[in-house]
Structure formats: C-alpha cells, structure tokens
Amino acid sequence: MTVLFVSDLHLDAARPGITRLFLDFLAGEARSAEALYVLGDLFEAWVGDDDPGEPGASVCAALKSVADSGVPVFLMRGNRDFLYGQRMAERCGATLLPDPCVVDLHGVPTLLMHGDLLCTEDTAYQAFRRQVRDPAWQANFLAQPLAARQAFAAQARAASQQHQKGMSETITDVTPDAVDAVMARHGVTRLIHGHTHRPAIHALEIAGRRAQRIVLGDWYDQGSVLRLDGDGLRLEALAPAS
C-alpha cells in the first residue's frame, strides 16, 4: 500500500478550485492509502479551533471521513496554521505530529518536518516564529474575539508577502548546514518537508551515508503529492480537472 504526503495547500475561500481538487483527492486516492500525512499549511490561515468557517468545515469533515474509512490521518502544524489544537485534530479524526518527528516508513526511519525551521537565514521570520509559538502569546491571542483574530491573520499575511518581496531565494530556502545538522542529530538518511514550495528530490551525504531530502510542492496552481511504497517514492503533480 502507498503512504501519501502533501503540504502547503494554503486552502482559502478565495481559491475554491484547489479546495475542490483536494476534496476530490480525499474522496478518491486517499481512501485506499496506507496513511495520509499533511505536513503543514493545510490552510492559508487558522485562527483557532472555534472558527466554523469554510473551507475549514468541509475539509475537516472530509479528512474525518478518510480516517473513518480506516486510513490513519496525520497533521503537522505549519507556519500558517500553527494554532491547530486537539479540537481540530478530533474534527479531522487525525493525530497531531510534533515538528520534527521520526516515523518508520517501510523500514526506513524518516524525519518529517514542515520545513520552516530549516530556513535559518531568514532571521526576521525565525524571530516571529519564536514569538507566535510561545504558549503565553497563543493563549492571549486565542482569548480575543474571532473577528479580531481573523483581522490579525489578514494583516499577518500581507506583512509576510511584503517581507518576502526582494528577498533572495537563498534566504527563503533551507540552509544546507541546518539540514545536515538536523538529519545527523536524528540519525536518519531521509527527510521529507514542505514550506519552501520548491518540489524536488535531493541526493545528500550525511555522516558518510547516502541520504535524501524530499521537498513537497505547494497547491497554488496544481496539486503536489508524494507517493511512497515498498518499491520507492514518486513526487508527482496533481492537475486540477479541466
């Protein structure tokens, strides 16, 4: 059977076509998978588990249906949906994964990450990440009215887009030394992550051993799915229906 990986869907009410593509994926291929992993940024923004809006409600219901069919569903927080809580996981029938974590995939210990922790050259973002991951900051934010949280998320998206303008690809991509260090620390020869929107399979050498770094693609214009089974892995595009 095949293990499926996706990330960086950035689902939003303004992009209904991509939401439909993902819902079709969940209603089809995902139901025959060995497991489904979503490695962060499933949504463009997540301001709390009490938000009943779309596309969150439909997507969570569809993920729950996949889980109820017998396929384990795993969710990892990303830089846009870091406020996932246990209520969100229960709505999806999913297990929340820490970032990073190591799982055994067909006999190969594999490190899973969202990927933003690897972009160490972007010091401004890393400072922001430390702020919003602080439990006290999150408790204060989640205590605010839903409308205020939604307004903050909109402002944060605009600020993020402005921050990235004019930045070099080197700064917004992973730092090779950070990749080497985290793989060596966890003793793995395979890393799967998203975040950078640069889908590729990279050959590496970690502590004298051959290794791989697989980068998942985003779902802005098409889907991106990593399929992994006993015969190997395939990183492939998933085109929207015409």
C-alpha positions as CSV (number, residue, x, y, z in Angstrom):
1,M,0.0,0.0,0.0
2,T,1.0,3.6,-0.5
3,V,1.7,6.3,2.0
4,L,0.7,9.8,0.8
5,F,2.3,13.1,1.7
6,V,1.0,16.6,1.0
7,S,1.8,20.1,2.3
8,D,1.3,23.8,1.6
9,L,-2.2,23.6,0.2
10,H,-2.9,27.0,1.7
11,L,-6.7,26.4,1.3
12,D,-8.7,29.5,1.4
13,A,-12.2,30.6,0.4
14,A,-10.7,32.8,-2.3
15,R,-9.4,29.6,-4.2
16,P,-12.3,27.2,-4.4
17,G,-10.8,25.3,-7.3
18,I,-7.9,24.0,-5.3
19,T,-10.2,23.1,-2.4
20,R,-12.3,21.0,-4.8
21,L,-9.1,19.3,-6.1
22,F,-8.1,18.4,-2.5
23,L,-11.7,17.2,-1.6
24,D,-11.6,15.0,-4.8
25,F,-8.2,13.6,-3.7
26,L,-9.6,12.8,-0.3
27,A,-12.7,11.2,-1.8
28,G,-10.6,9.1,-4.2
29,E,-7.0,8.1,-3.9
30,A,-6.6,8.9,-0.2
31,R,-9.2,6.3,0.8
32,S,-7.0,3.4,-0.4
33,A,-3.8,4.7,1.1
34,E,-1.8,3.1,3.9
35,A,-1.7,6.5,5.6
36,L,-2.1,10.2,4.8
37,Y,0.3,12.9,6.1
38,V,-0.3,16.6,5.8
39,L,2.9,18.4,6.7
40,G,1.7,21.9,7.5
41,D,-0.1,24.8,5.9
42,L,-3.2,22.9,5.0
43,F,-5.0,26.3,5.3
44,E,-3.9,29.8,4.4
45,A,-4.7,30.7,8.0
46,W,-6.0,29.0,11.1
47,V,-7.1,31.4,13.9
48,G,-8.4,28.9,16.3
49,D,-10.3,25.6,16.5
50,D,-13.6,27.6,17.2
51,D,-13.7,29.0,13.7
52,P,-16.7,27.4,11.9
53,G,-16.0,28.9,8.5
54,E,-15.1,27.5,5.1
55,P,-13.2,25.8,3.7
56,G,-12.2,24.5,7.2
57,A,-15.5,22.9,8.0
58,S,-15.7,20.9,4.7
59,V,-12.1,19.9,4.7
60,C,-12.1,18.7,8.3
61,A,-15.3,16.7,7.6
62,A,-13.6,15.1,4.5
63,L,-10.5,14.2,6.5
64,K,-12.6,12.7,9.2
65,S,-14.3,10.6,6.5
66,V,-10.9,9.3,5.3
67,A,-10.0,8.5,8.9
68,D,-13.3,6.7,9.5
69,S,-12.7,4.6,6.4
70,G,-9.7,3.1,8.1
71,V,-6.8,5.3,6.8
72,P,-4.7,6.9,9.5
73,V,-4.5,10.7,9.0
74,F,-1.6,12.7,10.5
75,L,-1.4,16.5,10.7
76,M,1.6,18.7,11.3
77,R,1.4,22.4,12.1
78,G,2.8,24.8,9.6
79,N,3.7,28.5,9.7
80,R,0.2,29.5,8.6
81,D,-1.8,27.0,10.8
82,F,0.4,26.7,13.9
83,L,-2.7,27.2,16.1
84,Y,-4.1,23.8,15.5
85,G,-5.3,22.3,18.7
86,Q,-6.7,19.0,19.9
87,R,-10.2,20.0,19.0
88,M,-9.1,20.5,15.4
89,A,-7.4,17.1,15.4
90,E,-10.6,15.4,16.7
91,R,-12.7,17.2,14.0
92,C,-10.4,15.6,11.4
93,G,-10.1,12.2,13.1
94,A,-6.3,12.9,12.9
95,T,-3.2,12.6,15.0
96,L,-1.2,15.8,15.5
97,L,2.5,15.3,14.9
98,P,5.3,17.3,16.6
99,D,7.7,19.1,14.3
100,P,10.2,17.5,13.8
101,C,9.4,13.8,14.3
102,V,10.8,10.5,13.0
103,V,8.5,7.8,11.6
104,D,9.3,4.4,10.2
105,L,8.2,4.2,6.5
106,H,8.6,0.7,5.1
107,G,11.6,0.0,7.2
108,V,13.3,3.4,6.7
109,P,13.4,5.9,9.7
110,T,12.3,9.1,8.1
111,L,12.4,12.6,9.5
112,L,9.2,14.7,8.9
113,M,9.2,18.5,9.2
114,H,7.1,21.4,7.9
115,G,10.4,22.9,6.9
116,D,10.4,26.5,8.2
117,L,12.8,25.6,11.0
118,L,15.4,24.9,8.3
119,C,15.3,28.4,6.8
120,T,17.7,29.8,9.3
121,E,19.0,32.6,7.1
122,D,15.6,34.3,7.4
123,T,16.3,35.7,10.9
124,A,13.3,38.0,10.9
125,Y,10.9,35.1,10.3
126,Q,12.6,32.9,12.9
127,A,12.1,35.7,15.5
128,F,8.4,35.9,14.6
129,R,8.1,32.1,14.8
130,R,9.5,32.1,18.3
131,Q,7.1,34.8,19.3
132,V,3.9,33.1,18.0
133,R,4.9,29.6,19.2
134,D,5.2,30.9,22.8
135,P,2.3,29.4,24.8
136,A,1.6,32.7,26.6
137,W,1.3,34.5,23.3
138,Q,-1.0,31.9,21.9
139,A,-3.3,31.9,25.0
140,N,-3.6,35.7,24.8
141,F,-4.3,35.5,21.1
142,L,-6.9,32.8,21.3
143,A,-8.7,34.7,24.1
144,Q,-9.5,37.5,21.6
145,P,-12.8,37.6,19.7
146,L,-12.9,35.6,16.5
147,A,-13.2,38.7,14.3
148,A,-10.1,40.3,15.9
149,R,-8.1,37.1,15.2
150,Q,-9.3,37.0,11.6
151,A,-8.2,40.6,11.1
152,F,-4.8,39.9,12.6
153,A,-4.4,36.9,10.3
154,A,-5.2,39.1,7.3
155,Q,-2.6,41.7,8.4
156,A,0.0,39.0,9.0
157,R,-0.5,37.6,5.5
158,A,0.0,41.0,4.0
159,A,3.1,41.6,6.1
160,S,4.5,38.2,5.1
161,Q,4.1,38.9,1.4
162,Q,5.8,42.3,1.8
163,H,8.6,40.7,3.8
164,Q,9.3,38.2,1.0
165,K,9.5,40.8,-1.7
166,G,13.0,41.4,-2.9
167,M,14.5,38.7,-0.7
168,S,16.9,36.3,-2.3
169,E,16.0,32.7,-2.9
170,T,18.9,31.7,-0.7
171,I,17.3,33.4,2.4
172,T,13.9,31.9,1.8
173,D,15.2,28.4,1.1
174,V,16.6,25.9,3.6
175,T,20.1,26.3,4.9
176,P,22.2,23.3,3.9
177,D,24.0,23.3,7.2
178,A,20.7,23.2,9.1
179,V,19.6,20.2,7.0
180,D,22.8,18.3,7.7
181,A,22.7,19.1,11.4
182,V,19.0,18.0,12.0
183,M,19.4,14.8,9.9
184,A,22.6,13.9,11.8
185,R,21.0,14.7,15.1
186,H,18.1,12.3,14.4
187,G,20.3,9.7,12.8
188,V,18.3,9.5,9.6
189,T,19.1,9.3,5.9
190,R,15.7,10.6,4.7
191,L,14.0,13.9,5.3
192,I,10.5,14.9,4.0
193,H,9.4,18.5,4.3
194,G,7.4,21.3,2.7
195,H,7.3,25.1,3.3
196,T,9.7,26.3,0.6
197,H,7.4,25.5,-2.4
198,R,10.4,24.0,-4.3
199,P,9.4,20.4,-5.0
200,A,12.4,18.2,-5.6
201,I,14.3,15.1,-4.5
202,H,17.8,16.0,-3.4
203,A,20.6,13.5,-3.1
204,L,22.8,14.2,0.0
205,E,25.6,12.6,2.1
206,I,25.0,12.7,5.9
207,A,27.8,11.4,8.1
208,G,29.3,9.4,5.2
209,R,26.0,7.8,4.2
210,R,23.9,8.4,1.2
211,A,20.7,10.3,2.0
212,Q,17.7,12.0,0.5
213,R,15.8,15.3,1.1
214,I,12.3,15.3,-0.4
215,V,10.6,18.7,-0.7
216,L,6.9,18.7,-1.2
217,G,5.3,21.2,-3.6
218,D,2.5,23.7,-3.0
219,W,-1.1,23.6,-4.2
220,Y,-1.4,27.1,-5.7
221,D,-1.9,26.1,-9.3
222,Q,-1.9,22.3,-9.1
223,G,-1.6,19.6,-6.5
224,S,1.7,18.0,-5.3
225,V,1.7,14.5,-3.9
226,L,4.5,12.3,-2.6
227,R,3.6,8.6,-3.0
228,L,5.8,6.2,-1.1
229,D,5.5,2.4,-1.1
230,G,7.8,-0.7,-0.9
231,D,9.0,0.0,-4.4
232,G,10.3,3.5,-3.7
233,L,8.8,7.0,-3.9
234,R,7.4,9.3,-6.5
235,L,6.9,13.1,-6.2
236,E,4.2,14.0,-8.7
237,A,1.9,16.8,-9.8
238,L,-1.9,16.5,-9.4
239,A,-3.6,18.6,-12.1
240,P,-7.0,20.2,-11.5
241,A,-9.9,18.9,-13.5
242,S,-10.4,20.9,-16.7
